[in-house]
Amino acid sequence: MQKRIRLAYLLMIISPQLIFGQQLFKEVSNEVGVDYKYPGTDLQMAGAGLVVIDANNDGWEDFYQCGGVFDSKLWLNNKGKFKDASKEYGFEALNGYFVQGALAFDMDNDGFDELFIANYGIGMERGDKKNPVLMKNNKGNGFEAWPIDVLPIGDYTSATACDVNKDGFTDLYITNYISSMGEKDMDSSGTEMGYDGVCLENKLLINIQGEKFVESAQKYGVHDNGCGLAAHFSDIDFDGDQDLMLANDFGTWTNLGNRYFRNDFPEEHFTDLSDSMGFNQKMYGMCISGVDFDQDADLDYYVTNIGQNYFLHIEGNRFVDDAKTTKMDLTFVKDSIRGTSWSALFFDYEFDGDLDFYLARGNVLALIPKTAYKDPNMFFINEKAKFKDVSENSGVNCIMSHRGAAFVDFDHDGDIDLISNVVKLPWASFAKLEQKIKIYRNEVQPMNYVKIKLIGVDGVNSNCFGTTIVSEQQGKKMIQEVDGGSGHASQSTRFLYVGLGEEKKLDRITIHWTNGTQTIVENLNSLLNYTIYSNGKIVTSKKK
C-alpha cells in the first residue's frame, strides 16, 4: 500500500505538503484502466458531464463519461479498476449522440438506476438531430435505449431530479440551452458587448407511476428560456418541498439572470421569486451547489461563472453574496484575466468534520469576455468555516479544460476520491498535452467518519432525492441534502458522509424524509456503515 499522510500532521499544520512534499491527491486514470482519449478537438465544447452510477448494483460505484461530439463511455468498476462496458451494457445505442450531461435516477423504484441522457440535438447550426434518451436499466443486466418523444429535439445540457409533486416517484428538470447566438449587442460607442442569444425553453418531466413522463414545464410555470446550463432542487424555505434554482448563461449580455422558483405544493405550480429574493444575478452561470460549510444548519449556495463566482446565503427573505468577504469569488487567475469556473464540489476529504472544496476550472473559447487559457483547478481546505487555498500542492491543479466532476470512494479504501472530465481544446492539442478524463485518488489517511445510505420506501422515492439529514456532534449541527445532480452536468455519489475527526461516535442524526416523516438515530458508531430506510428500518455492516 502506498505511503499515506498521517492526519495528526494535518491537524497540526495547515498545509503539510509544503514540508513533506506529498500531494493530497494522485492522478491515476491510466493506472485504474481509464485510458480513453478523444479522437479529435471539440470546437463546439459540448459535453464533459460526469455521473456516478452503480449500474449493476454490485456495491462498487461506476461512472458515465459524457463525450460531447465524441463517443461517451460507461466505465464499470471492478474492485477499484475500471473497464469500458459501453458495448456490453447497451450504450452503443448512443453512438452518434452528442451527450452533454446525464443523470442517474430510479424511474420505477425497482432499486436499479436508469440514466437520462441530455444531448445536443440542435443549435448553433449543428447537433445530432435526435431526441433525448432514457437508458432503462434491465435489473443490472444492461440498459435499453428508450427515446423520450415527449421532449422535442433541443440543446439539452443537464438534468436534476426530485419528487416535485410528492407522489413517491422521481421527476426531472432539464435545462435547454441555445438555438443561435442571434444579433450582436453593441453599446452607444459601437463596441461589441455580446450577442442577443436565442435561448430554448427548459423542460419538466413529471413521472407517472414509474411508467411514463408528461412534459409539464408550462403547467408548473418553470418554462424558463434563459440559456440554462445548470439547475438545482433544494428546500430553500424549509417547508418540506423542493424549490428550484437555475444558473443561466449570457446574463451579462441581454439575457435573463439566474432564477429562483418556489414550489407551491400542493398546488401544481412554482412562483418566480428571483427578483424579490435576490437570486437574479446576470452572469455566465455554470453550476449551483448547496453546502452547509459553516455548520449553522442551513444551506449556502455556490454559483460558478466566467469571472466572479457567487457564494449565497439567505438573510431574512433575500439571498446575500458572501463570495468576496470569504475570498471565494475567485474572479481572476494569476495573470489577472478572468477565470472560468465549472463544477463546484464540497466534501470532507480528510473527515475532520468540515466540508472542503474542489473547483473544476477550464478555458472556454469565448471572445467576450476575455478569459485565461491556462486556468488550473483549485482545492481549498475548510478550517472552521474559513477556506485555505492549497491548490498548488493538492495534485488536482491541472490546466486542462475541465467541466463536469464528481466525488466518490471508487476504491473502497475509506476516503473520497475525485473524477474530473475535460473537453479537448486546440491550444492544448497544439502544446501536445494529454487531454483526457482525470481520476484523482485521495492520498490522505482518513480520520473517523460515519457512512450512510438512504433508501426510500412507502411513498418516498427510492433515491431519496430531496431528503435532508441533520447531524449533531458536540453541539454543532450540519445539514446535508440528497440532491439529484450537482456540479456542472454531473452527479456524485449518493452516500452521505459525516466526518468525526478523532471521535469514535456521532451523537445524533435526524432524517427528514420527503413524505413528512422523521427518523432519529443516536450514537452512531464510526466502525459501521448504516443503511437507513424511510420506514425506520436500519441495517448496519462493519467497515472493511
N, C-alpha and C positions, 0 to 999 in steps of 0.2 A: 504493500500500500504506500502511496506517495506520502512524502513528509507533509505534515499539516501544521498550521499555526495554532498555538495554544491560545484559548480565549482569555486566559488571565492577562496576557500581554495586551490584548485588545482593550481590556478594561483599564489598564494602567496607562496606555499610550494612545493618543488619538489616531496616529497613522503608523502602525508598527512596521509597515513595509518600507518606510523611509530608512529604517535601521536594519531590518533583516533582508531587504531586497526581494521579498517574496510577494507575489501578487495575490489579490483576493480571488480572482477567477483565472482559469486557464482555458484557452480556446482549443477544443478537442473534436471538432466536427469530423475530420478525417479519421481520427483515432476510433470514433464510435460508429463509423460506416456511412456518414452523410457526406458524400463526395460529388453530389450533383452540381454541375456548372451550367449556367445559362449559355446557350449556343450563340447568342448574338447580343446586341445592345438594344435596350428597350427605350427608344426615343419617346414613347408615349408615357413612360414612367408609371405604368399601371401596375397594380398588384402588390406583392410583398406582404400580404396579410399572413397571419400565423395562428393556428388553432390547435390547442391541446385537446385530445380526444382519446378515450380508451376504446378503440374501435372493436375489440373482441372481448372486452370485459375480463381480461386476464389479470387485472390489477397493476399492470405496467402501462403507464400513460404513453400514448403515441402522439404524433402531431401531423398536421396537414400544412404543407407549404404552398402558398398561393404564388403562382409563377407569372401572373400577368399575361403577356402575349406569348410566353413560353409554356411548356407543359408544367402543370402543378403535380405535386407528389404527396402520397400518403406514406409516411415513414413509420413502420411497425417496430415497436420496442421489444427486444428480446433480452430481458435482464440487463439493460443498460447499453446494449448495442442495437443499432437500427438497420433495417433493410427496407429497400424500396418495394412496398407491397401494392403499388398503384394498380398493376395489371391483375394480380391475384385477387384483389378486393373490389374489382369492377370499376376503377376510376379511369380506365382507358376510355370509358364512355364520354369523358370530359375533354379528350384530345380535340383541339380546335377551339376550346373555350378560352376566353381571356379572363382568368379568375383573379379578381382584385382582393376579395375578402371572403370569409366563410364564418360559420357559426355552428357549434355543436349543441344539440338540444334533443330531448326525448319527446318526440311529437305525440306518441300514443301511450306514454307512461308504461312501456313494457320493460324498462330498465336498460335499454340499448339506445345510444345516442345516434340520431340522424345528423346529417351535415347539410346545412343550407349553403348554397354556392352563389355568391354575389359576383356577377360577371359584367364585363364591359361590352355591352351589346351594341350601343350606338354612341355617337358623339364625336366631335372633332373630325368628322368625315372618315371615321374608322369604326372599329368594333367587330365583334364576331357574329352580329345579327342573330343572336339566339336568346331565348327566354331563360330566366334563372332556373336553377335545377335544385331539387331536393334529392340528396343521396340517401335513400331509405336503407336503414340497417337491417340486414336479414339475420337477426339474433346472433350477431358476431361472426357470421359466415359470409362476409362480403356485403356489398352495397348494390342497390339497383337505382338507376337514374330515373327520377320522376320529374319531367318538365312541369313548372308551375305556370300553367296557362292563364291563371287569374292575374298575373303580372305581365304588363306589356314589356316589350324589349326596351331596355333602358341602359343607363350608365351607373349600375349599382356598385357602390363602393364598400359598404359594410352593413352589418346587421347587429341588433341587440335584442335580447329576449326578456320577457317577464309574463306573468299572468295578468294581463290588463284588466279583464273582467272578473277575475277571481272565481273561475269555474273549475279550476284544477288542471287546466291544460295550458301549455306554454304558447304564447303569441309572439310574433316577430315584428319588429320595426326595422325598415330597410331604408338606408339613405341612397338617394338618387342624385347623381352629380350634375353633369352639364351636357348640353346639346351642341353649343358652339360658343366661341368667345365673344361673338357679337361685334358691335361697333367700338372703335377706340373712344376713350373718355379723355377729353383734353381740358386743361384749365384755361383761364382767361388769357394767358400768355401764349397758348398754343403748345404747352408742354404736355407730353403724353403721360397720363396719370394711371391708366389701366384700361380695362375693357368692360363693356356692358354685357356681361355673360348671359346666355340664355340657359337658365337653370331648369332642372327637371323636378317634378313633384315626388317627394318621399312616399313610401307605401307602408301600410299597416296590415298585417295578415292576422286575422282572428282565427284561432284554431277551433274547429267544430268537432269536439269529442274525439280528437285524435285521428279523424278520418279525412278531413279536407280543410282548406283555408278559404276564408272570404276576405277579399280586399276591402278595407273599411276606413281608410285614412280620412276621406272627406266626411264620412259619418261621424267620426270621432273628433274632427276639427284639427287634425295634425298633418294635413297635406302640404307641408312646408315646401317651398321651392327656393331654398337658399344656397344651392350648390353644396349640399351636405356631404361631409366626409366622416362624421362620427356622431353617434347617438348613445345616450346613456340613461338607463332607467335607475331611479333611486327614490326612496320615500323621503323626500326633502322636508315635508311638513309633518312627518311622524303621525299620519292619520291611518296608516295601515294599507295604503295602496301605493302603487308605483307611479311616480311622476316622470316626466320626460325632459331631457336636456339635449340640445343639438349644437354641434360645432359646425358652423358654416364657413365656407371658403370665400375669398374675394370681398370680404366685408368692407375693407378699406377703399374699395372702388365704389361702385354704385349699387352694391348688393345688400341683402338683408344681413343683419348681425346675427349673433347666436340667439337661440330661442329657449325659453322655458315654458313648458305646458304642465299645468296642474291637473292631475287625474281627478275627475269629479264623480268617481264611483260612489253610489250605484248607478248614476246616470252614465250612459254610454257616450261620454264626451270628455274632452280636455279643454281647459281655459288657458289662453295665451296670456301669461303674466310677465313676459320678457321685459317690458319697459318698466312696469311698476316695481318689479323685483330686482332690476338692475342686472339681469342676465341677457344683455343685448350688445355685447362687445362686438365692434366691427373689426374683424381680424381675418387672418387666414387660418381658420380653425381646423385642427387636425385630429384631436383626441380629447376625451374627457375621462378623467379617472378620479374616483372618490376615495378618500382616505381619512382616517382619524389619526393624524400624525402626532397630535399633541395630547391624546388620551383625555379628551374632555367629553367623550360620549356623544359627539356629533360628528358628521362627516364634512370635510372640506373637499374642494373640487379643483383639480389641476387641469388647465386647458392649454394645449400646446398651439404654437403659432410660428409663422415666419417673423422673427424678431421677438418682441416681448411676450413671454408666457404669462398666464394669469393663475393666481392661487386664491380661490374664492371661498369665503365662509359667510354664513348667514348671521347678520347682526340686526336684530329686530325683525323687520319684514323685507330686508334687502340683502343682496349679495355684496360683499365688500372685498376688494382685492388686497391681498397681503403679499403679493409676489415681490415687490421691491423692498418692503420692510423686512422680509425674511431672506432677502437676497437670492430669490429663486425665480426671478424674471428671466434670467439667462438670455438677455437680448442679443448680446454680441459674442463673437469668438475673439481670439486674441488679436486679430488684425482689425478689430473694431467694425467689421462688416457683420450685418445681421446673420445670426444663425437660424437654422431651420430645425424645429423640434417636432417629433412624430409621436412615438409611443412613450407614455409615462407609466412606469410600474412601481408600485410600493409594496415591499415585502421585507421581512426581518431576516437578513442574510446570515446573521450570527446568533439569532434567538436571544437577544438581550432584553426583549420586550418592546423595543422601538422599531417602527417601520422605516426602513431605509428606501433609497430612491434610485432607480435606473432610468435614464432618459436616452432613448434612441434618437439620434440626430442624423441628418444627411442632406446633402445638397439636392436641390431641385433646379431644373433648367428654367429659372424664372428671369425674365428681362426686367420685370418690375415686381417687387423691389430687388435691388442687388443683394445677392447672398454669397456667403463664403462657400467655396467649393470643397475645401478641406474642413470638415465640420464634425469633429470626433464625438462619439457617445460620451455620456457623463455618468458618474456614480457618486452618490452622496451618502455618508453615514449620518443617521439621525441620533443625536445625543441630547436627550431630554428636550425634544421639540426644536432643536437647532441643528441645521444641516451643515455638515463639513464636507467640502469637495475633496474627494480622494481619487479623482478620475485618473490622474497620471500614473498611479500605482495600482489601479484596480484590475487591469488586464482586459477591460472592455472598451477602452477608448480608441476604437477602430475608426478610421477616417473614411470607410466606405459609406455609401448612401443607404443608411438603414431606414426601415419603415415599421413593419409590424414586429412585435416582440411579445414574449410570454415567459412566465416563470413556472417551474415545475421541478420536482425532485425526480429526474429521469432515471437516475441510477440507484435509487433507494438507499442512499448512504446517510440519510438523515439531515441533509441540508438542501437549500433551494438553489437550483441552477437557473441559467438564463438561456433562451434561444432567441436569436435576433435575425430577422430576414432582411435582405437587401434588394435593391434594384441595380441593374448594371448600366453604368453611365459612360459616355465616351471618354471623358478626361481620365478616368481610372483605367480604362482599356488602353488608352494611349500610353499611360505610365506602366503598363504591364503588371498591374496589381491584381491579385486574386479576388474576384468579386463573387462570393458565394455565401450562403447562409452560415451564420456563426453559432456554435454551441459553446457556451461559457460554463465550465464546470466549477462549482464552488470549491475552493481550496481551504476553507476555514473550518476548524474543528468546532461544531456547533455546541451551544450550551443546551440547557434543558428546555423542552417545549412539549406542548400538547397538540396532537394532530387529530382533526375532527372531520368526519364525513357526514353530511346530512342527506337523508333520503325522505322524499315526500310521499305520503300515502293519505287516504281519507280526505280528499279534496285539496291537497297540496301537490303542485306539480312535482314530478319525481326528481327533477334537478334542483328543486328548492330555490329557484330564481326569485329574488325579492325577499327572502328570509333574512332576518338580521340576528346577529348574535352579539351579546354584550358580555365581555369577560371582565371579571373583577379580581384584582390582585393587590393586596396590601393597600386598600383604599383607593386605588386607581381603577378607572373604568375605560374600556376601549370598545368601540363598536366596529363590527365588520358586517358587510352586506354580501350576500351571494349574488353577484352581478352577472348578467347574461352577456358578457363581452366587454372587454376594456382594452386599453391600448389603441393603436391605430389599426382598424380592421383585424383585430386579434382577440384572443381569448386564452387566459391562463388556466392552470389547474383549479378545480373547484374544491379541493381540500382546503380547509381552514387551519391556520397555524397560530398558536399563541405562545410567544417566547416567554420563558420564565427566568432567564439568567441562571443563577446558582440555586434557585429554589427548586424543590422536588415536586411540589403540588400547586395546582391552580385553585384558588379559593372557590370561584363560582362562575358558571356561565348561565345566562338567561337567553333562551332562543325564542324569538318572536316569529311564529310561522305565519304564512300568508292567509291561513284560514281563521286567524284571530286567536288561536290558542298559544299557550306558552309551555316550555319545558325548562325546568331549572335542574342543573346538575352541580353538585358541590364536591370539593376535594378531589379534583381530577388528578390522576397520577401521571407523571411525565414518562413513566416506563410503559404506558399503554397507549394504543390507538383507540379512538372512540368512533363508532358508527351509531348515529342517533336518528331514529325515525320520528316522524311528526306525530305518531300516535303514542309516543312516550317510550317505546322500546329502545333499549340501549345494549349494544354489543361491543365488547372490548376484546382486544387482542394484544399480545406482547409485541413490543418493537423488536425487530431483528438486529 
